[in-house]
Amino acid sequence: MKKIDDEGYAIMKQLVSDVQGAPYPNVIDNELYRIWYEHAQLVAIQCLEYIGENFPQDRDSDPLPQF
């Protein structure tokens, strides 16, 4: 099993949360933003899946959204 310290885990979760909280592309009329948004959402989902697969003990104590 892989290990991550508490600070790294908190930073990773906050980053994913911030990315997923970004305004939806139709709110900001900008093609580059739309491209970034779609890419960032895919990476955020991959990050949550990685956390769920590699840190199952944390899943029980601090539930993450499931996709």
Buried (B, 14 or more C-beta within 10 A) or exposed (E): EEEBEEEEBEEBBEBBEEBBEBEEBEEEEEEEBBEBBEEBEEEBBEBBEEBBEEBEEBEEEEEBEEE
